[in-house]
Amino acid sequence: MSINKTRGILYWLARILGDANAVKKGRVGRRVGRRIAGKATGRGLGKLFK
């Protein structure tokens, strides 16, 4: 297994654990909002520095 695959699995697992933690604490809406904002920011910066 390559390092990139291992890293991808770890990031995926961290995301799942973060989602579970948000559900446990009742902060799902906040997490979803931040994830959407992060994706929009990343796309905007990607276009800016392309």
KOLTORMI-149987 format. One record per residue: residue in three letters; x, y, z of N, C-alpha, C, O in turn. Coordinates in pm, whole numbers, padded with zeros to 5 digits, always signed. Example, Ala and Ser with C-alpha at 12.3 -4.5 7.8 and 13.67 -1.06 7.14 Angstrom:
! residues 2
ALA+01319-00569+00780+01230-00450+00780+01320-00330+00780+01424-00332+00846/SER+01285-00225+00708+01367-00106+00714+01290+00003+00787+01341+00114+00804/
END
This chain:
! residues 50
MET+00085-00119+00000+00000+00000+00000+00090+00125+00000+00184+00134+00078/SER+00060+00217-00086+00143+00337-00097+00110+00438+00013+00006+00430+00078/ILE+00200+00530+00031+00181+00634+00133+00060+00721+00098-00016+00760+00186/ASN+00043+00751-00031-00070+00835-00072-00203+00768-00042-00297+00834+00002/LYS-00211+00636-00064-00335+00563-00035-00362+00562+00115-00475+00581+00159/THR-00256+00540+00193-00269+00539+00338-00316+00675+00389-00404+00684+00474/ARG-00256+00780+00335-00295+00914+00376-00440+00942+00340-00514+01002+00419/GLY-00482+00899+00221-00621+00918+00180-00718+00847+00272-00823+00901+00306/ILE-00681+00726+00312-00768+00651+00404-00775+00721+00539-00881+00728+00600/LEU-00662+00771+00587-00661+00841+00716-00745+00969+00712-00818+00998+00807/TYR-00735+01045+00603-00816+01166+00591-00964+01131+00585-01047+01200+00644/TRP-00997+01023+00513-01136+00978+00502-01188+00938+00640-01300+00973+00677/LEU-01107+00864+00715-01146+00821+00848-01164+00940+00942-01258+00943+01022/ALA-01076+01038+00932-01087+01158+01016-01216+01233+00984-01281+01286+01075/ARG-01253+01239+00857-01377+01307+00819-01499+01235+00876-01592+01299+00926/ILE-01497+01102+00870-01608+01024+00925-01617+01043+01077-01727+01060+01131/LEU-01502+01042+01145-01502+01061+01289-01550+01202+01326-01619+01220+01426/GLY-01514+01300+01247-01561+01437+01270-01711+01448+01252-01779+01518+01328/ASP-01765+01379+01151-01909+01378+01130-01980+01313+01248-02082+01364+01295/ALA-01927+01201+01296-01987+01132+01410-01983+01220+01535-02079+01222+01612/ASN-01875+01290+01553-01862+01380+01668-01962+01495+01659-02021+01534+01760/ALA-01982+01548+01539-02079+01657+01520-02220+01608+01550-02299+01680+01611/VAL-02253+01486+01508-02385+01431+01536-02402+01415+01687-02508+01448+01741/LYS-02300+01365+01753-02304+01344+01898-02328+01474+01974-02402+01477+02072/LYS-02264+01581+01927-02275+01710+01995-02392+01795+01944-02419+01902+01998/GLY-02460+01747+01839-02573+01822+01784-02533+01944+01703-02606+02043+01700/ARG-02419+01938+01637-02369+02053+01560-02350+02018+01414-02253+02060+01351/VAL-02442+01941+01360-02430+01895+01222-02441+02013+01125-02364+02022+01030/GLY-02536+02102+01149-02556+02216+01060-02433+02303+01050-02396+02349+00941/ARG-02370+02326+01162-02249+02409+01164-02138+02341+01083-02066+02407+01008/ARG-02124+02209+01099-02020+02135+01027-02045+02136+00877-01953+02156+00798/VAL-02170+02116+00838-02205+02117+00696-02177+02254+00636-02121+02265+00527/GLY-02215+02359+00708-02191+02495+00660-02045+02525+00642-02004+02586+00543/ARG-01965+02482+00737-01821+02507+00727-01758+02427+00615-01666+02474+00548/ARG-01808+02305+00594-01753+02223+00486-01785+02286+00350-01700+02288+00261/ILE-01906+02336+00334-01945+02402+00209-01863+02528+00188-01815+02555+00077/ALA-01845+02606+00295-01766+02728+00284-01621+02696+00248-01560+02767+00168/GLY-01566+02590+00306-01428+02550+00276-01412+02506+00132-01312+02539+00067/LYS-01510+02431+00081-01502+02387-00059-01510+02507-00153-01436+02514-00251/ALA-01599+02601-00124-01613+02720-00209-01484+02802-00207-01440+02851-00310/THR-01425+02817-00089-01300+02893-00077-01188+02825-00156-01113+02891-00227/GLY-01178+02693-00142-01076+02618-00214-01091+02629-00365-00993+02645-00437/ARG-01214+02622-00412-01238+02634-00556-01203+02775-00604-01142+02792-00710/GLY-01242+02875-00525-01213+03013-00564-01064+03038-00570-01015+03102-00663/LEU-00990+02989-00470-00845+03007-00470-00780+02927-00582-00681+02971-00641/GLY-00836+02812-00612-00782+02732-00723-00794+02804-00854-00702+02799-00937/LYS-00907+02870-00875-00926+02946-00999-00837+03069-01002-00789+03109-01108/LEU-00816+03130-00886-00736+03250-00878-00588+03222-00912-00523+03302-00979/PHE-00537+03110-00864-00394+03079-00883-00369+02980-00995-00261+02923-01003/LYS-00465+02959-01081-00451+02866-01192-00360+02918-01299-00337+02850-01400/
END
